[in-house]
């Protein structure tokens, strides 16, 4: 597998990790960019890579995911993540690609990519999404999990928080797939330990910020979209998605609500996702990338940000730095900076023993108690 890091200028000092699980790019084939799965990593997606053997596959880890290295910055949001991805593509000489977005962070990043850098996108596939307009379904549940993982009273409460994430993400796997259940639990425990609050903030912080998009902006998205969602998604029910789905008036959505499936359809229903994804990509494999130079795309992107955020000063930001593409206002960045200072101090002071963070901890066994 080919892999490496692309360094970006800016306060985040981001070094985005990329990998090509199916080998080097073949100019005769279409390319699909697979973003880091939310709350887990690319190792869970090998069956998807195998099914996409006819395509160039490029995996890109977002900040706080996989092997990407970065510092927490107040400006980080999904528009900055979008710039990270597009700049990485440019460094790899990929002018445009199909995108597969497993999970909410990937989905929201892709929405910003197609909004700011539309010529970089041929098609979009979403597996496990959230509302753009309206609040998600399980707000109180997530607040409780945040409390248990970020500020636990003891090791047992932290384990309870991780188990809550596991049950929301992969319900039933403690019985049907205990090995992967334990692997996912270990990943979540490492991400959400109070010793890694800043790392976890790069997962959850952007989701707490307004996305800054209007119905009209979403309606202007023209690329083909395959949308896969779980009928039993406890975080973002299909009913809660209705207004969001209706906003995509500029393209025909290929929508599939999978019966009985949870939020993590990319994991739990991987075979079904593959069955839908491969023919969708094949149907659109003849779409041609634009030859639009990146310099033009960055200028257009900053104009879009200036318009959507009512910030004319955005036009004068450094187009080479991913943080320049943030949608956050100065006031929002100040709030984020306060969170970062608080979490830095809290992580440095944390010294509680957490058994769930130990190598080999059996989360599947906890489910039997």
Secondary structure, DSSP 8 states (H G I E B T S, - for coil): -EEEEEE--STT--EEEEEETT-S--TTS-EEEEE--TTS-GGGGHHHHHHTTTSEEEEE--TTSTT-B----TT-SHHHHHHHHHHHHHHTT---EEEEEESHHHHHHHHHHHHH-GGGEEEEEEES---SSS--TTHHHHHHHHHHHHS-SSHHHHHHHHHHHHHHHSTTHHHH-HHHHHHHHHHHHHHHSGGGHHHHHHHHGGGGS-----HHHHHT--SEEEEEEETT-SSS-TTTTHHHHHH-TTS-EEEEEETT--S-HHHHTHHHHHHHHHHHHHHTTT-------HHHHHHHHHHHHHHHHT-GGGGGS-TTSGGGG----HHHHHHHHHHHHHHHHHHHH-----GGGSTT--HHHHTT-
